[in-house]
């Protein structure tokens, strides 16, 4: 439905896909990446995983935007539904 939801026992975090691929059905690849808009001028690949950072195991979701055409938009918006008190930070801030 155009939203990626990350659930745990404590909370739920939502990430909306850019409008350019919102209505596209995702294609699941062999490595677990889901690709939206694969037949368009732009596609968004969503990956989930775990990574060790400073002795702590962190779960992550990342989105990779691939622009295949010079005429495609150059800016894409992702909307986030975060629990109260949460905020987005960069890996440098972490």
C-alpha positions as CSV (number, residue, x, y, z in Angstrom):
1,X,0.0,0.0,0.0
2,X,3.0,2.3,-0.4
3,X,4.1,2.0,3.2
4,X,6.9,0.0,4.8
5,X,6.3,-0.9,8.4
6,X,8.9,-2.0,10.9
7,X,7.4,-3.6,14.0
8,X,8.8,-4.7,17.3
9,X,7.3,-5.7,20.6
10,X,7.6,-2.1,21.8
11,X,6.8,0.1,18.8
12,X,5.9,0.4,15.1
13,X,7.7,2.7,12.7
14,X,6.3,3.5,9.2
15,X,8.0,4.7,6.1
16,X,6.0,5.9,3.1
17,X,7.4,5.4,-0.4
18,X,7.8,8.3,-2.8
19,X,4.7,9.0,-4.8
20,X,6.5,8.0,-8.0
21,X,6.4,4.3,-6.8
22,X,3.7,4.3,-4.2
23,X,1.2,2.4,-6.3
24,X,3.7,-0.2,-7.6
25,X,3.8,-3.7,-6.5
26,X,7.2,-4.7,-5.0
27,X,9.4,-7.4,-6.5
28,X,11.2,-9.5,-4.0
29,X,14.8,-10.4,-5.1
30,X,16.9,-13.4,-4.0
31,X,18.8,-11.3,-1.4
32,X,15.6,-10.0,0.3
33,X,15.6,-6.6,-1.3
34,X,12.2,-5.4,-2.5
35,X,12.2,-3.2,-5.6
36,X,9.3,-0.9,-6.4
37,X,8.9,0.8,-9.9
38,X,11.4,-1.5,-11.6
39,X,9.8,-0.9,-15.0
40,X,9.8,3.0,-14.7
41,X,12.4,5.7,-15.0
42,X,12.9,5.5,-11.3
43,X,12.9,2.6,-8.9
44,X,13.2,2.3,-5.1
45,X,14.9,-0.7,-3.5
46,X,14.1,-1.3,0.2
47,X,16.5,-3.5,2.3
48,X,16.3,-4.6,5.9
49,X,19.0,-6.1,8.0
50,X,21.2,-6.0,11.1
51,X,24.6,-4.3,11.6
52,X,27.0,-4.2,14.5
53,X,27.7,-0.6,15.6
54,X,29.9,0.2,18.6
55,X,29.2,-3.2,20.2
56,X,25.4,-2.9,19.7
57,X,23.4,-4.8,17.1
58,X,21.2,-2.4,15.3
59,X,18.3,-3.3,12.9
60,X,17.9,-1.1,9.9
61,X,15.8,-0.3,6.9
62,X,17.3,1.5,4.0
63,X,15.9,2.8,0.7
64,X,18.0,3.2,-2.4
65,X,16.7,5.4,-5.2
66,X,17.8,4.6,-8.8
67,X,17.2,7.2,-11.4
68,X,17.4,5.6,-14.9
69,X,16.5,8.6,-17.0
70,X,17.7,12.2,-17.2
71,X,14.1,13.4,-17.4
72,X,13.0,11.7,-14.2
73,X,12.5,13.9,-11.1
74,X,15.7,14.6,-9.1
75,X,14.0,14.8,-5.7
76,X,12.0,12.1,-3.8
77,X,10.1,12.4,-0.5
78,X,9.8,9.7,2.1
79,X,7.3,10.3,4.9
80,X,7.9,8.7,8.3
81,X,5.4,7.7,11.0
82,X,7.4,7.7,14.2
83,X,6.4,6.9,17.8
84,X,6.2,9.8,20.1
85,X,9.6,11.0,21.3
86,X,11.4,9.4,18.3
87,X,13.4,11.4,15.6
88,X,15.4,10.6,12.6
89,X,19.2,11.0,12.9
90,X,22.1,10.4,10.6
91,X,24.6,7.6,11.2
92,X,27.2,10.3,12.2
93,X,24.8,11.6,14.9
94,X,24.4,8.0,16.2
